[in-house]
Amino acid sequence: MPFVRIAPVLGVVVMVFALTMAVPWAVAASLHDGAAGVWSAPMLGTLLVGAGVWAWGRRRVGDEPDLLPRDGMLLVVLAWTVLPAVAAVPLWVYFRDTAQPITVTQAYFETMSALTTTGATVLVGLDDLPPSINLWRGQLQWIGGMGILVLAVAILPMLGVGGQLFRAESTGPMKDARLTPRIRETAKGLWSVYAVISLACLLAYRWGGMSWLDAWIHMFTTMSLGGMSSHDASFAHFQSPRLEWLATFFMLVASGSFALYFAAVVKRSPLRILRDAEWRGTWWLMLASSVFIAALLVVRGTVADPGEALRLAAFNVVSVASTTGYATTDYLQWPVFAPLWMLMLSGMATSAGSTGAGVKMLRLLILLKLARRELARIIHPRVVNPVTIGGRVVDAPTVYGVLAFMLVYGGTIAVLTMAMLLTELPFDTAFSAVVTCVNNTGPGLGEVGPVGNYAGLTSVQLWICALAMLMGRLEMLSFLVLFTPDYWRK
């Protein structure tokens, strides 16, 4: 059985994840924030559970050298299902004894949102939460940004988990390409780039005026494109144009492919980044949209000063388009075109290999070039006009994979939206909640807009949204394959 084969690896992943609780525990103990007692028992319990799963699996499978491709898929899905449950325990324990306790469903939703870098929240009074709780939410987003399983591959080479696992966790239509000969070195390289840029973001936020704690939390949630904040007002809390421009820059950086940045470092060719078609498409789309919406705000009289309009538009457009989800204003009060266009951008304005989700710019480019080719064939039926990206021909399996993804992507949004409507949720809230959860963005329209959150949703609605986040993080097909009969046949 696949589960037996992956049990040792899943056990180690759970144990490694348990150790990450040591960070908020240390913060709580050093700052005496009143939450020190909620970390030790969950950390110890998680370690014991992980060790038990590991030991049971090792007795059953012994020293099997590698996983099959289908085992990698199951491991990814189980990890992204189990780890939020583990992460939810400290939150539930802390809030259980407060004036505003949260349910198990709400705790699981919060941590699923964090690990999938969605950024949707059911919590209120963030400014008054213990620093360790807010740090935990941000840390979960940073870990989830590049994938807890890639981290496990990077630091646990003794597991023997090979390339199939990394490809199962990687995102984007060209995820089979290797950057280094060994998958472990690739994972280490990606995390090294991620860590270096994260450090730069941390220091920039501190220089911009944030406290060290706020800088750490917002670095976590900026680089992961997650957007959870330690303040109810989100980034508007700081009232700092300097910090907004810094955040805009680092969100744009994180929207690019970390694999591309790693390749540029390895090849010692920074120009490789500028020549990348997907990187250029991602940046141009977000920058052009920012300028257009800024002009719209001025023309419609929403914002009088062009400089302020550009700052507001750039920050909020890049935030939503990059699937981060910070907000500095209630952009639902802007001309209706603006929030709807921003919602559309959240599905396409990030690169494959970034920490964002959604359709990805690479798929969009392939679809646009495919459409152009078909238009050319109508006029010239015999013309040979392959789809190319960056001068390279995109093979037929990749094109078919993109078309299949788009079909499943649209179908997932339609089905889950109808499920939300069955719970009598207004259409704008239902549709936007599903879209932003599938795209791992966070804020939507209506009740779940930039000045609201998901606290008013029922348990059923929260479970639907949690499912949407999970499917979006795993790009649907990696999740749905587990429900096909062929997967379980030997």
Secondary structure by P-SEA (a helix, b strand, c coil): cccccaaaaaaaaaaaaaaaaaaaaaaaaaaccccccccaaaaaaaaaaaaaaaaaaaaaccccccccaaaaaaaaaaaaaaaaaaaaaaaaaaaccccccccaaaaaaaaaaaaaccccccccccccccaaaaaaaaaaaaaacccaaaaaaaccccccccaaaaaaacccccccccccccaaaaaaaaaaaaaaaaaaaaaaaaaacccaaaaaaaaaaaaaccccccccccccccccaaaaaaaaaaaaaaaccaaaaaaaaaacccccccccaaaaaaaaaaaaaaaaaaaaaaaacccccaaaaaaaaaaaaaaaaacccccccccccccaaaaaaaaaacccccccccccccccaaaaaaaaaaaaaaaaaaaccccccccccccccccaaaaaaaaaaaaaaaaaaaaaaaaaaaacccaaaaaaaaaaaaacccccccccccccccccccaaaaaaaaaaaaaaaacccccccccccccccc
